[in-house]
Amino acid sequence: MQLNFNSPKPIYLQMVDEVKKALARGELSPGDKIPSLKERAQMSQVNPNTVQRAYQEMEREGLTETLRGQGTFIKNDLALLQTIRSEMAQAAVRHFIVEMQELGIEPVEMERILNMELHKGSKEG
């Protein structure tokens, strides 16, 4: 995920979301070490203070833990992965519903469209 410097969402929260999405996709696993503050700031071309804020937020949420002298790691908690996936799925569904409502589509029609697309996807795969 690329950071969107024009987004109203703060960069540090975008960085937190980036880690959550990497976990949900299996690109990161519980126990994995994440880049140091300095490395992450260089990779993202952002101020180290922004990265620090993102890392503090991830610790506050229980997503990571910092081990003095060793670095920052994804918390070794398998339930965490399921929670993140569930939260992200619910957010995606809420976004879908809002978009459909803005188009004036009623719930019954939303279901029909969703079922049609789901079945089309299973036939293609």
C-alpha positions in Angstrom: 0.0 0.0 0.0 1.3 3.4 -0.9 0.9 6.2 1.6 -1.5 8.8 0.3 -0.2 12.2 1.3 -3.4 13.9 0.0 -5.7 11.8 2.1 -7.5 13.3 5.1 -6.5 10.2 7.1 -3.2 10.9 9.0 -0.1 9.3 7.6 0.6 7.5 10.9 -2.8 5.8 10.8 -2.2 4.9 7.2 1.0 3.2 8.3 -0.9 1.3 11.0 -3.4 0.1 8.4 -0.6 -0.9 6.1 0.7 -3.3 8.8 -2.8 -4.6 9.5 -3.4 -5.3 5.8 0.0 -7.1 5.5 -1.0 -9.3 8.5 -4.4 -10.0 7.0 -2.8 -11.0 3.6 -0.2 -13.2 5.3 2.7 -11.0 4.3 3.5 -10.5 8.0 3.0 -13.1 10.7 2.7 -12.9 14.5 6.3 -12.8 15.9 7.8 -11.1 12.8 10.1 -8.2 13.3 9.2 -4.9 11.5 11.7 -2.4 10.3 13.3 0.0 12.7 11.9 3.6 13.0 14.8 4.9 10.9 14.4 2.2 8.2 10.7 2.7 8.0 11.0 6.5 7.8 13.5 6.1 4.9 11.4 3.5 3.1 8.3 5.7 3.4 10.0 9.1 2.9 8.3 10.4 6.0 9.5 12.1 9.2 10.8 9.7 11.8 8.4 11.3 14.3 5.5 10.2 12.1 6.8 6.6 12.2 7.3 6.8 15.9 3.6 7.9 16.3 2.5 4.9 14.1 4.6 2.5 16.2 3.2 3.9 19.4 -0.3 3.5 18.0 0.4 -0.1 17.1 1.7 -0.8 20.6 -1.3 0.9 22.1 -3.6 -1.3 20.0 -1.7 -4.4 21.1 -0.6 -5.1 17.6 3.2 -4.8 18.3 5.6 -5.0 21.1 9.1 -3.5 21.4 11.9 -5.4 23.0 14.6 -3.2 24.2 17.7 -3.6 22.0 16.0 -6.1 19.7 13.4 -4.1 17.8 9.7 -4.0 17.3 7.8 -7.2 16.6 4.2 -8.2 15.6 2.7 -9.5 18.9 2.8 -13.3 18.9 -0.9 -13.7 19.2 -2.8 -15.8 16.7 -6.2 -14.5 17.9 -4.9 -11.0 16.9 -4.8 -12.0 13.3 -8.4 -13.2 13.3 -9.5 -10.0 15.0 -7.7 -7.9 12.4 -9.2 -9.8 9.5 -12.7 -9.6 11.0 -12.4 -5.8 11.7 -11.1 -5.2 8.1 -13.8 -7.3 6.6 -16.5 -5.5 8.5 -15.1 -2.1 7.5 -15.1 -3.2 3.8 -18.7 -4.3 4.1 -19.7 -1.0 5.8 -18.0 0.9 3.0 -19.8 -1.2 0.3 -23.1 -0.5 2.0 -22.6 3.2 2.2 -21.5 3.4 -1.4 -24.6 1.4 -2.5 -26.9 3.6 -0.4 -25.4 6.7 -2.0 -26.3 5.2 -5.4 -29.9 4.7 -4.1 -29.7 0.9 -4.2 -32.1 -0.8 -1.7 -30.8 -3.7 0.5 -32.6 -6.4 -1.5 -30.9 -5.2 -4.7 -27.6 -5.0 -2.9 -27.9 -8.7 -1.9 -28.9 -9.6 -5.4 -25.8 -7.8 -6.9 -23.5 -9.2 -4.3 -24.8 -12.8 -4.8 -24.5 -12.4 -8.5 -20.9 -11.2 -8.3 -20.0 -13.9 -5.7 -21.3 -16.7 -8.0 -19.7 -15.2 -11.0 -16.4 -15.2 -9.2 -16.7 -18.8 -8.1 -17.5 -19.9 -11.7 -14.4 -18.1 -13.0 -12.1 -19.6 -10.4 
